[in-house]
Amino acid sequence: MPRGRLRVYLGAAPGVGKTFAMLGEGRRAKERGRDVVVGLVETHGRLHTEELLEGMEVIPRRRLVHRGATFTELDVDAVIARAPKIVLIDELAHTNVPGSRNVKRWQDIEQILDAGINVISTVNVQHLESLNDVVQQITGVPQRETVPDEVVRRADQIELVDMSPEALRRRMAHGNVYAPEKVDAALSNYFRVGNLTALRELALLWAAGKVDEQLDRYRADHGIATTWEARERVVVALTGGPEGDTLVRRAARVAARTKGADLLAVHVTRADGLSGGDPASLSRQRTLVESLGGTYHQVVGDDIPRALLDFARGVNATQLVLGASRRGRFAQILSRGVGVETTALSGSIDVHMITHDEVRKGRRRPERHRAALTGPRRLTGWIVAVVGVPALTAALIPFRNDLSLPSEILFFLVMTVGVALIGGMWPAITAAVGGSLLLNFFFTPPVGEFTISDPENLFALIVFVLVAAAVSTIVDLAARRTREAARATADAEVLSTLAGHVLRGESAVSTLLTRLRETFALISVTLLERLPDTGGAPDDQTDPAAWRVVATSGGTPCTTPSEGDTDVVVDEDLVLAARGGLLNASDRRVLEAFAAEIAVALRQQRLEEQADRAKPLAEADRMRTALLAAVSHDLRTPLASAKAAVESLRNDEIDWSPEDHRELLATADESLARLDRLVANLLDMSRLQAGVLGLALQAVALEEVVPRSIDDLGPLRERVEGDISIELPEIAADPALLERVLVNLMANAIRYSPPEAKVLITASRHGDQVEIRVIDRGPGIPPDAHDRVFLPFQRLGDRDNHTGVGLGLALSRGLAEAMGGTLVPDETPGGGLTMILALPLFSRTVTM
């Protein structure tokens, strides 16, 4: 079954008439005899919209109950079972009520389309996923219902329902959009003229993008290569030279003259894959293009003018920006150049030739190729050519009456090929020319003269020279390609090693500098950063006061870029300077790859440092936020209780009985004690975090501290049993802080223990520590939450917040660690939680 077709009416804002247009199209299709039904339409009480529904077949909605309320949604099964030719479904971005067949209405529509039913739907531009945040910035109203752009772009037809802001506001004022009581608020907020104008532009631009896609597809399907000036597209050609920045900015200004014009930058790479431009300059220019809202592209082609024009026509460009030639006058006489050739072939594309500071300065000479063969090998070739050819002549002279000229030529050809294999092209050509002269003088009639009587012998000698030259050239080229392949292999291995370091997380700046120095056997490698407010003048390259050393590896670092034998500009503020000899172009490409990775590593390192500096601030902010949230209730509760008790006691109109009087006093006393504990805990927690908590470690006997701690619990002390042996050794602790810890632990255990169960506190020695155990029979906590219970202002599950701010366990662990001990939870056998407080034994070496 063929898939149905989707038609979408796109509007800039509610009320522009999308639903009205959809219903109008549905009625026209019905009048033409098409089977049309209404799947779901939201009229929002608009009279004219309701009038269009009259006489239309409407599919009953599906009813759903959610949280006690009844909602209606599109009945997908009913629509598919009805199987109309066309179904009208409003609000494409709608989110369905939980329990529906799909989460989103556009998913319902996809299933209906799969069933072969055509769908007409509506959507506003603010519901498109890519524009949702932009719309919120414009209107200040978040849109929680969105639809992926791709769903709308896949529609077979998109029709923009447009209306001027003034017309829409008039429609609202007449009550055709919202109820009268909502009109004033809407007009003064969401439906302001500025908001509506911006939304209208977004809708027009988004629809224009869809039209561009359709146009590109049409031109591709019909093989149309000529430019259609439906939209301005400016292409700027980059060579990687210093003039690139000027060309990019000029092209951006050309594109800015036309609203909605596109900017594209392109660099043509040779077919051998080697870029003719400076990779660092191309990288910087690519960043510049993208910062100006353009896109960067790279194409391959040996014929640069045709490659540029093929790209420009492929993207339907209307204008092409080129830089004026950097070649000298003599070079322009010999060749027209890229600019002239491109202009001649451009056809309907306008070509702009932009002048710049580099005009006629000449191109930077390419690096001279190293000799394909080694020096000793070439020297051997010259020796064989100079000595071997005369020696061969002397050896063949006694046999010249027995050998024919072709045989003698073959001997000299073998000698020439041998020279080519040993020494390369020039020794072989020398051997070929010398051999031809010797053949002419000693073996070609008339012998003893540099003349040839037989034309056939002349032809044989010419062929001999050509074959010798061809063989020597091929040998030289093969040797050169072998060297280049070896060099490329070495570069690939270096880059592969660099990538491996990055993947293994070894991309620290110092590590990369060391790897770079080792790779090229450099004396030192230094990363320099320009100091702020130095102006960036050219003479800064030699001014040590304008630079600072970020990192270095090796010997004496460079203090300025000019001190290095080789320097690579990473960006406007970073330069990599290397000592140890000049590097050729192929080495520079690898060096620039290292430089780029070092810059990334530096940025990552600084981001991590910023994150580390921000982490304490964030933690402090989180603590302050949690503290304010917690104490907002917990400070008020005891204060309110104490205040109510005191005010009741001061009320002379009520004659309180002695029992009531004691109870009110007890309430006030308990509330104030609770407030005192809360404030003390907060102060101690603050001192712990600030590292200023005063400690007075001394010898402490547990049999003295534990009873006092139990007494501090007040009425709750009846629920605690102590089992502390008097034979336990003394521990090193602050008695007051230890008492606070024990009170917090026991109070926490009591809070979570069943009313009939008692909390047990025991102690025993383990090595050089004494472990104090506070054991309860409560619900316990899972092992994965053991550390979470020690977070300030939190409890497991954040329940029972009315009983305190959750500082008890956090403070207890902090105090225990401050005294050199530990506090860890453990499971109580049979159920419950055991808090284990371990403190060191007292020693006379403990600082008092």
Buried (B, 14 or more C-beta within 10 A) or exposed (E): EEEBBBBBBBBBBBBBBBBBBBBEBBBEBBEEEEBBBBBBBEBBEBEEBEEBBEEBEEBEBBEBEEEEEEBEBBBBEBBBEBEBBBBBBBBBBBBBBEEBBBEBBBBBBBBBBEBBBBBBBBBBBBBBBEBBEBBEEBBEEEBEBBBBBEBBBEBEEBBBBBBEBEEBBEBBBEBBBBEEEEBEEBBEEBBBEEBBBBBBBBBBEBBBBBBBEEBEEEBEEEEEEEBEEEBBBBBBBBBBBBBBBBBBBBBBEBBEEBEEBBBBBBBBBEEEEEBBBBBBBBBBBBEBBEEBEBEBBBBEBEEBBBBBBBBBBBBBBBBBBBBBBBBEEEBBEEEBBBBBBBBEEBEEBBBBBBEBEBBEBEBEEEEEEEBBBEEEBBBBBBBBBBEBBEEBBEEBEEEBEEBEBEEBBEBBBEBBBBBBBBBBBBBBBBBBBBBBBBBBBBBBEEEEEEEBEEEEBBEBBEEBBEBBBEBBBEBBEEBBEEBBEEBEEBBEEBBEEBEEBBEEEEBBBBBBBBBBBEBBEBBBBBBBBBEEEEEEEEEBBEBBEBBEBBBBBBEEBBBBBBBBBBBBBBBEBBBBBBBBEEBEEBBBBBBBBBBBBBBBBBEEBEEEEEEEEEEEEEEEEEBEEBBEEBBEEBBEBBBEBBEBBBEBBEEEEEEEEEEEEEBBEEBBEBBBBBBEBBEEBBEBBEBBBEEEBEBEBBBBBBEEBBEEBBEBBEEBBEBBEBEBEEEBEBBBBBBEBBBBBBBBBBBBBBBBBEEEBBBBBBBEBEEEBBBBBBBBBBEBBEEEEBEEBBEBBBBBEEEEBEBBBBBBBBBBBBBBEBBBBBBBBBBBEEEBBBBBBBBBBBEEEBEE
